[in-house]
Each structure stands twice: as C-alpha cells, then as structure tokens.
Amino acid sequence: MKPFFENDILGHIGSQNYLCNISWRNGQFLMDEPENKGEKDLGIDPFSTLLSSLAGCTLSTLRMYIDRKEWTIPEINISLNLYQETESELTTTIKRNITFSKEVSTEQKERLLLIADKCPISKLLKGNITINTTL
C-alpha cells in the first residue's frame, strides 16, 4: 500500500505533560491541552485539530463545487463540536453546521449537504479505520 504522504508527520514530547511539537512537510505547530484540563493551552488540542481538519476539508470541497457550478455564494461558514457518550461503548457524534453569507435555494442546500459528506475527511471519519501501531 502506497503512503498518503511522501514524508511522515512527526511528533515529539519532552517532559512537559501534553505539550507536543508536530512537524509536517512545511513547518511545525504545538499541540497542548487547555487550561481547564490543567495544562497551559500553548497550542491547539488534539480534538480541536481533528475538527479543524473536518472544517477545512468541508469548506474547501464546498468552495470547489460552488465555483464549478458558478453559483454566487461568496462566503461559507462552518461550526463544529464533538459529543461523546459512554454507555456500553464509546459513541462519538460530530455536529457540523454550515451557513452561507447569502440565501441559497432548497435545491442548492440539498446538493451542498451531499457534497459536504463527500469531502475526504468526512469519508475518512465515516469509514473503517485501522490503526497499526509498532514500538
């Protein structure tokens, strides 16, 4: 199987709890936990990173589709949040709300809803994921 990225995403943590340095092809960023979790909030937390990936992918996918259709929709906005329940097993729900800077028709809304679910990160999160870990 061919890797998705030419170079791996790299991470490093030192002695400070939760403060991670993540390196990707064009730079680095910090990940940390928020102050309400007892940390210093020096970077984005892992759950916010996950939702940010979904937000960026959804917005870009919608923009490409809207432009291809030559619809006049100058701005797309998105808000996301994550909810978890643990009854017999962990259940995670992501709520994604998409709004536009101008009114869109019912037909456009229906089509854009389908297109949002076709963004690669949506498909990845809804698909079957296997994580192979080695030490």
N, C-alpha and C positions, 0 to 999 in steps of 0.2 A: 504494500500500500504506500503510495506517494504522500509525503507530508504536505500539509496545507501551507505551511510557511517554509521558506528557504532556510531561515535560521530560527532556532528555538526561542521562545520567550523565556527569559531568565529571571530568577528571583533570588534574593539574599536577605537574611535576617541576622542581626547581631544579637547582643544581649538585651536590648530593649524590647519588652513584650510588644508584639503585634506590628512594630514598625518595620515594614518590608520595603526594599528597593527592587522595583521591577524594571527590567531592561527589555526593550523591544527594538525593532530594526532601526528606528530613527531617534531613539532617546531613552529617557528613564522617567519614572514617576514613583512617588511614595504611596504606599498603602498603610493605613493605620485604622484604629478603631476610634469612635467618637468619645468625647469626654464623659458622656453619660454611661459609658461602658468602662470607665476608669482609665482611659488612655488619653493621649494628647491631641488627637484629631489633626495630625500633621499631614495627612493625605486622605484620599478617598478610601472608603472601606470596601471590602470585597463584594458585599451585596449591592452597594451603590454602583460599583464597577460593572456588575452583571446587568443591572437595569439600564445603565448608561449605554452599554453595548446594544441592548434591545432598542433603546430610544434612537440612537444614531443610525442604526440599520433601518429601522422603520421609516424614519424621516427621509433618509436618502432614497429608499425604494419608492416611497410615495412621490418624492420630487421627480425622480426619473420618469415614473409613469404619467404624472400630471403634465410634465413637459412634452412627453411623446404624444399625448392626446391633445396638446396645445390648449389645455384648459387654463383659464386665467384665475389661478389661485396663488397669490403672491406669498402667503405665509402659511406654514403648517406648524402647529404646536402640539406637544405631547406631554402627558404627565403619567407617571408610573408609580406603583407601590407594590409591595410584596407582602403577602399574608401567609402565615404558617399555622397549621393545626397539628397537634399530635394526639390522636385518639389511639387507634391500634397501630397506625403507621404515620409517618410524616407526610402531610399533604401540603403542597405549596401552590398558591394561586397568585398570579401576577395580574394586576388590574392596569390596563393601558387605556387611556382616554386621549383621543385625537380630536383636535379642533382646528378650524381654519379661520383666516382673517376676514373671509367674506363668506356669504351664504353659498352653499353648494346644494345641488338638486338631490332628491332622494335617490335617483339612479346613480349619480356620482358617488354618493355616500355608500351605497351598496357595493359598488365596484371597488372603491378605495378600501373598504373593510376587508374584502377578499385579498386585495393587493398587500395590505399590511401583514396579513398572515403568511404571505409568500416571501417576506424578507428572509434572508439566510439565517439570521439569528433566531427568528420566530420558529423556523423549521427545525433548527438545531435543538432548541429548548423543548419543542413538542415531540421530537424524535426519540429514538432509542440511543442512549449514550452509554458507552462503556469506557471506564477509566482504568487503564492498565498502569499500575504503579510498580516501580522497581526501586530497590535500595542498593 
